[in-house]
Amino acid sequence: MNLYQMKSNPSGIDRMGNYLKDNFVSIGWPGIGDLDNVSRDELEERLIQAYPNQIQQLNEPVNDISTFVHGMQDGDYLLMAHRDAVYVGDVGDYYYVEAYDSETEGTCHRRGVTWLTAIRREELNAKVQELLSHPEMITKFTEAYAAAQLEGFLMKPRSSIDDSVAQGAPATVAAAPVPVDKQTIQEALHILKEAMGSEDAERRERAAVAILQYAKSGS
Protein backbone atom coordinates (compact mmCIF):
# COMPACT_ATOMS: atom_id res chain seq x y z
CA MET A 1 0.00 0.00 0.00
CA ASN A 2 1.26 3.46 -0.93
CA LEU A 3 0.38 6.92 0.35
CA TYR A 4 -0.14 10.02 -1.79
CA GLN A 5 -0.93 13.69 -1.24
CA MET A 6 -3.23 15.40 -3.70
CA LYS A 7 -4.46 18.98 -4.06
CA SER A 8 -8.15 19.83 -3.91
CA ASN A 9 -8.08 22.42 -6.71
CA PRO A 10 -7.48 20.92 -10.19
CA SER A 11 -7.55 23.65 -12.87
CA GLY A 12 -7.49 26.19 -10.03
CA ILE A 13 -11.03 25.37 -8.85
CA ASP A 14 -11.57 24.22 -5.27
CA ARG A 15 -13.40 20.87 -5.53
CA MET A 16 -13.22 19.75 -1.89
CA GLY A 17 -16.96 20.09 -1.39
CA ASN A 18 -17.71 17.85 -4.37
CA TYR A 19 -15.09 15.32 -3.34
CA LEU A 20 -16.49 14.88 0.17
CA LYS A 21 -20.10 14.83 -0.94
CA ASP A 22 -19.73 12.47 -3.91
CA ASN A 23 -16.77 10.35 -2.74
CA PHE A 24 -14.31 10.86 -5.58
CA VAL A 25 -11.22 12.86 -6.53
CA SER A 26 -10.15 14.21 -9.91
CA ILE A 27 -6.93 15.25 -11.63
CA GLY A 28 -8.52 17.80 -14.01
CA TRP A 29 -7.24 18.10 -17.61
CA PRO A 30 -10.43 17.57 -19.64
CA GLY A 31 -10.36 17.16 -23.41
CA ILE A 32 -7.99 14.19 -23.64
CA GLY A 33 -10.51 11.36 -23.42
CA ASP A 34 -10.55 8.13 -21.45
CA LEU A 35 -7.03 7.31 -20.25
CA ASP A 36 -7.53 3.70 -19.25
CA ASN A 37 -4.82 1.60 -20.97
CA VAL A 38 -3.29 4.73 -22.55
CA SER A 39 0.53 4.82 -22.64
CA ARG A 40 2.61 7.78 -21.50
CA ASP A 41 3.58 8.58 -25.11
CA GLU A 42 -0.05 8.63 -26.21
CA LEU A 43 -0.96 10.75 -23.19
CA GLU A 44 1.66 13.30 -24.24
CA GLU A 45 0.27 13.39 -27.78
CA ARG A 46 -3.26 13.92 -26.52
CA LEU A 47 -2.16 16.77 -24.26
CA ILE A 48 -0.26 18.45 -27.09
CA GLN A 49 -3.32 18.25 -29.32
CA ALA A 50 -5.73 19.46 -26.63
CA TYR A 51 -3.44 22.17 -25.20
CA PRO A 52 -1.20 23.35 -28.08
CA ASN A 53 -0.43 26.66 -26.37
CA GLN A 54 0.95 24.93 -23.28
CA ILE A 55 3.40 22.50 -24.87
CA GLN A 56 6.39 23.91 -22.93
CA GLN A 57 4.60 23.38 -19.61
CA LEU A 58 3.23 19.87 -20.15
CA ASN A 59 5.97 17.79 -18.50
CA GLU A 60 4.57 18.21 -14.98
CA PRO A 61 0.95 17.47 -16.05
CA VAL A 62 2.12 14.30 -17.81
CA ASN A 63 3.75 13.16 -14.57
CA ASP A 64 0.71 14.08 -12.47
CA ILE A 65 -1.80 12.41 -14.78
CA SER A 66 0.35 9.29 -15.18
CA THR A 67 0.62 8.96 -11.41
CA PHE A 68 -3.12 9.45 -10.96
CA VAL A 69 -4.17 7.02 -13.72
CA HIS A 70 -1.44 4.37 -13.59
CA GLY A 71 0.68 4.89 -10.48
CA MET A 72 -2.05 4.90 -7.87
CA GLN A 73 -3.66 1.55 -7.17
CA ASP A 74 -6.94 0.46 -5.66
CA GLY A 75 -6.43 0.39 -1.89
CA ASP A 76 -3.75 3.07 -1.72
CA TYR A 77 -4.29 5.89 0.77
CA LEU A 78 -4.73 9.55 -0.11
CA LEU A 79 -4.19 12.72 1.93
CA MET A 80 -5.98 15.87 0.83
CA ALA A 81 -5.36 19.07 2.79
CA HIS A 82 -8.04 21.75 2.97
CA ARG A 83 -7.54 24.74 5.24
CA ASP A 84 -6.65 23.37 8.69
CA ALA A 85 -7.84 19.82 8.01
CA VAL A 86 -6.31 16.87 6.19
CA TYR A 87 -8.75 14.30 4.85
CA VAL A 88 -7.66 10.66 4.62
CA GLY A 89 -9.17 8.44 1.96
CA ASP A 90 -8.91 4.91 0.60
CA VAL A 91 -8.83 5.24 -3.20
CA GLY A 92 -10.43 2.99 -5.79
CA ASP A 93 -9.74 2.36 -9.48
CA TYR A 94 -9.46 5.04 -12.17
CA TYR A 95 -12.58 5.71 -14.21
CA TYR A 96 -13.67 8.23 -16.83
CA VAL A 97 -16.97 10.17 -16.91
CA GLU A 98 -17.58 11.61 -20.37
CA ALA A 99 -20.42 13.85 -19.15
CA TYR A 100 -17.87 15.85 -17.12
CA ASP A 101 -15.31 16.13 -19.93
CA SER A 102 -15.62 19.85 -20.57
CA GLU A 103 -13.76 23.00 -19.60
CA THR A 104 -16.56 24.08 -17.25
CA GLU A 105 -16.94 20.71 -15.49
CA GLY A 106 -13.40 19.36 -15.76
CA THR A 107 -13.71 16.36 -13.43
CA CYS A 108 -13.89 13.56 -16.00
CA HIS A 109 -10.76 11.72 -14.79
CA ARG A 110 -11.72 10.25 -11.43
CA ARG A 111 -10.98 7.76 -8.70
CA GLY A 112 -13.57 6.79 -6.14
CA VAL A 113 -12.65 7.47 -2.51
CA THR A 114 -13.85 6.10 0.80
CA TRP A 115 -13.15 8.96 3.19
CA LEU A 116 -11.87 7.49 6.45
CA THR A 117 -11.28 10.45 8.73
CA ALA A 118 -10.14 14.06 8.95
CA ILE A 119 -7.13 15.15 10.98
CA ARG A 120 -6.00 18.56 12.15
CA ARG A 121 -2.97 19.34 10.01
CA GLU A 122 -0.89 20.38 13.01
CA GLU A 123 -1.22 16.87 14.50
CA LEU A 124 0.57 15.13 11.63
CA ASN A 125 4.26 14.31 11.89
CA ALA A 126 7.07 16.17 10.11
CA LYS A 127 7.36 13.62 7.29
CA VAL A 128 3.70 13.97 6.40
CA GLN A 129 3.91 17.75 6.72
CA GLU A 130 6.72 17.66 4.17
CA LEU A 131 4.64 15.50 1.84
CA LEU A 132 1.72 17.93 2.05
CA SER A 133 4.01 20.89 1.32
CA HIS A 134 4.87 19.63 -2.18
CA PRO A 135 3.49 22.04 -4.81
CA GLU A 136 2.68 19.29 -7.33
CA MET A 137 -0.95 18.27 -7.85
CA ILE A 138 -0.13 14.74 -6.71
CA THR A 139 2.91 13.35 -4.89
CA LYS A 140 3.81 9.89 -3.66
CA PHE A 141 5.14 9.42 -0.12
CA THR A 142 8.63 8.07 -0.70
CA GLU A 143 8.97 6.31 2.64
CA ALA A 144 7.19 3.23 3.92
CA TYR A 145 3.55 3.83 4.79
CA ALA A 146 4.23 3.10 8.47
CA ALA A 147 6.46 6.20 8.65
CA ALA A 148 3.37 8.39 8.21
CA GLN A 149 2.07 7.18 11.59
CA LEU A 150 -1.59 7.42 10.59
CA GLU A 151 -2.82 4.28 12.35
CA GLY A 152 -3.63 6.05 15.62
CA PHE A 153 -5.87 8.52 13.82
CA LEU A 154 -7.62 5.82 11.80
CA MET A 155 -8.46 3.87 14.96
CA LYS A 156 -10.38 6.82 16.38
CA PRO A 157 -14.03 7.57 15.55
CA ARG A 158 -14.44 9.62 12.40
CA SER A 159 -13.65 13.28 12.94
CA SER A 160 -16.12 16.14 12.79
CA ILE A 161 -13.57 18.89 12.14
CA ASP A 162 -15.39 22.11 11.27
CA ASP A 163 -13.81 22.85 7.89
CA SER A 164 -16.72 24.76 6.28
CA VAL A 165 -15.67 23.61 2.81
CA ALA A 166 -16.82 25.26 -0.37
CA GLN A 167 -20.06 24.51 -2.22
CA GLY A 168 -21.97 23.62 0.92
CA ALA A 169 -20.39 20.23 1.49
CA PRO A 170 -20.74 18.67 4.93
CA ALA A 171 -18.00 19.69 7.38
CA THR A 172 -17.52 16.08 8.40
CA VAL A 173 -16.54 12.90 6.62
CA ALA A 174 -18.91 10.86 8.73
CA ALA A 175 -21.81 9.48 6.73
CA ALA A 176 -25.28 8.80 8.00
CA PRO A 177 -25.48 5.25 9.38
CA VAL A 178 -26.82 2.64 7.02
CA PRO A 179 -28.79 -0.23 8.59
CA VAL A 180 -26.95 -3.54 8.26
CA ASP A 181 -28.33 -6.81 9.56
CA LYS A 182 -26.40 -8.72 12.24
CA GLN A 183 -25.63 -11.67 9.97
CA THR A 184 -23.89 -9.42 7.41
CA ILE A 185 -21.88 -7.75 10.19
CA GLN A 186 -20.78 -11.12 11.55
CA GLU A 187 -19.78 -12.32 8.07
CA ALA A 188 -17.75 -9.12 7.52
CA LEU A 189 -16.00 -9.51 10.88
CA HIS A 190 -15.22 -13.13 10.06
CA ILE A 191 -13.57 -12.04 6.78
CA LEU A 192 -11.54 -9.39 8.62
CA LYS A 193 -10.42 -11.91 11.24
CA GLU A 194 -9.25 -14.26 8.48
CA ALA A 195 -7.40 -11.33 6.85
CA MET A 196 -5.53 -10.77 10.12
CA GLY A 197 -3.91 -14.15 9.54
CA SER A 198 -2.66 -13.17 6.08
CA GLU A 199 1.04 -13.36 5.20
CA ASP A 200 0.73 -9.79 3.86
CA ALA A 201 1.65 -7.44 6.73
CA GLU A 202 -0.24 -4.49 5.26
CA ARG A 203 -3.38 -6.58 4.81
CA ARG A 204 -3.15 -7.70 8.46
CA GLU A 205 -2.70 -4.10 9.58
CA ARG A 206 -5.70 -2.81 7.62
CA ALA A 207 -7.91 -5.62 8.89
CA ALA A 208 -6.88 -4.85 12.47
CA VAL A 209 -7.64 -1.14 11.99
CA ALA A 210 -11.08 -1.96 10.57
CA ILE A 211 -11.93 -4.21 13.52
CA LEU A 212 -10.75 -1.62 16.03
CA GLN A 213 -12.80 1.07 14.30
CA TYR A 214 -15.85 -1.16 14.52
CA ALA A 215 -15.19 -1.84 18.18
CA LYS A 216 -14.75 1.85 19.01
CA SER A 217 -18.00 2.74 17.20
CA GLY A 218 -19.87 0.81 19.88
CA SER A 219 -21.78 -1.26 17.30
Secondary structure in CASP SS format (residue, H / E / C, confidence):
PFRMAT SS
TARGET T0000
AUTHOR 0000-0000-0000
METHOD secondary structure of the structure
MODEL  1
M C 1.00
N C 1.00
L E 1.00
Y E 1.00
Q E 1.00
M E 1.00
K C 1.00
S C 1.00
N C 1.00
P H 1.00
S H 1.00
G H 1.00
I C 1.00
D C 1.00
R C 1.00
M H 1.00
G H 1.00
N H 1.00
Y H 1.00
L H 1.00
K H 1.00
D H 1.00
N C 1.00
F E 1.00
V E 1.00
S E 1.00
I C 1.00
G C 1.00
W C 1.00
P C 1.00
G C 1.00
I C 1.00
G C 1.00
D C 1.00
L C 1.00
D C 1.00
N C 1.00
V C 1.00
S C 1.00
R H 1.00
D H 1.00
E H 1.00
L H 1.00
E H 1.00
E H 1.00
R H 1.00
L H 1.00
I H 1.00
Q H 1.00
A H 1.00
Y C 1.00
P H 1.00
N H 1.00
Q H 1.00
I H 1.00
Q H 1.00
Q H 1.00
L C 1.00
N H 1.00
E H 1.00
P H 1.00
V H 1.00
N H 1.00
D H 1.00
I H 1.00
S H 1.00
T H 1.00
F H 1.00
V H 1.00
H H 1.00
G H 1.00
M C 1.00
Q C 1.00
D C 1.00
G C 1.00
D C 1.00
Y E 1.00
L E 1.00
L E 1.00
M E 1.00
A E 1.00
H E 1.00
R C 1.00
D C 1.00
A E 1.00
V E 1.00
Y E 1.00
V E 1.00
G E 1.00
D E 1.00
V E 1.00
G E 1.00
D E 1.00
Y E 1.00
Y E 1.00
Y E 1.00
V C 1.00
E H 1.00
A H 1.00
Y H 1.00
D C 1.00
S C 1.00
E C 1.00
T C 1.00
E C 1.00
G C 1.00
T C 1.00
C C 1.00
H E 1.00
R E 1.00
R E 1.00
G E 1.00
V E 1.00
T E 1.00
W E 1.00
L E 1.00
T E 1.00
A E 1.00
I E 1.00
R E 1.00
R H 1.00
E H 1.00
E H 1.00
L C 1.00
N C 1.00
A H 1.00
K H 1.00
V H 1.00
Q H 1.00
E H 1.00
L H 1.00
L H 1.00
S C 1.00
H C 1.00
P C 1.00
E C 1.00
M C 1.00
I E 1.00
T E 1.00
K E 1.00
F C 1.00
T C 1.00
E C 1.00
A C 1.00
Y H 1.00
A H 1.00
A H 1.00
A H 1.00
Q C 1.00
L C 1.00
E H 1.00
G H 1.00
F H 1.00
L H 1.00
M C 1.00
K C 1.00
P C 1.00
R C 1.00
S C 1.00
S C 1.00
I C 1.00
D C 1.00
D C 1.00
S C 1.00
V C 1.00
A H 1.00
Q H 1.00
G H 1.00
A C 1.00
P C 1.00
A C 1.00
T C 1.00
V C 1.00
A C 1.00
A C 1.00
A C 1.00
P C 1.00
V C 1.00
P C 1.00
V C 1.00
D C 1.00
K H 1.00
Q H 1.00
T H 1.00
I H 1.00
Q H 1.00
E H 1.00
A H 1.00
L H 1.00
H H 1.00
I H 1.00
L H 1.00
K H 1.00
E H 1.00
A H 1.00
M C 1.00
G C 1.00
S C 1.00
E C 1.00
D C 1.00
A H 1.00
E H 1.00
R H 1.00
R H 1.00
E H 1.00
R H 1.00
A H 1.00
A H 1.00
V H 1.00
A H 1.00
I H 1.00
L H 1.00
Q H 1.00
Y H 1.00
A H 1.00
K H 1.00
S C 1.00
G C 1.00
S C 1.00
END
